[in-house]
Amino acid sequence: MPMLKIPGHERQRAREVSLDEIRAVLGDCRLCGLCETRTNIVFGVGSPNARVVLVGEAPGANEDAQGEPFVGQAGHLLDRMLSEQTRIERSEVYIANVLKCRPPGNRAPAPDEVMACSPFLREQIRSIWPDFIMTMGNPATHFILQTEVGITRLRGKVHRAGHFAVLPTFHPAAVLRDFGKLPDLEHDFYLLGQLLRGEVDPDDPTAGSAESMPGFRPSAPGEVLR
């Protein structure tokens, strides 16, 4: 991945570059063809001092219209998971996507689009330098963990990417299409809450097992998302 050069910084150490500086370099980005079809660049939102960064795939229609990630139905589900399972609020985390512009028709990101856009996400993560990264869906997980293994096999446990403990899970939009994934999403956000509270060790291979989560109670089968 090419290094994103930030004016005024030579080595760009962790937490050295501000999110505002990264946004200024992004500007009115024209690095790929998505600039021709987007309404707004969706940079990211949340606390610059967050202990967890949530990473999605790309903006959808609502995000493109409002310029903020996760503001549609998937965003409402995300907020619910944070509040009910992790026991924190949206304002306490930082939320970003691999792509900053919406692909037409919400298609999957193209490799050249990821190549052009991912240096901005890399610098966002380095600016915040969180303890935990939760990747939502395959594109975000594949980028952060540098793997092609599917999300179904990776979710439910903690992985390492250098300094960061990484917790992959389903994208909330995928859960809205298949309510059968809801208990897994709840599990993963509950585990995130345990990690943030120090109730489990991220390097313990049993983290995320039933034995390590005695308080977890998934939604009843067939429950309709409210």
Helices and strands as residue ranges (DSSP letters): H 19-26, G 33-36, E 45-46, E 52-56, H 61-66, H 73-81, I 82-86, G 90-92, E 94-97, G 104-106, H 111-128, E 132-136, H 138-145, H 151-154, E 159-161, E 164-169, H 172-177, G 179-181, H 182-197, G 210-212
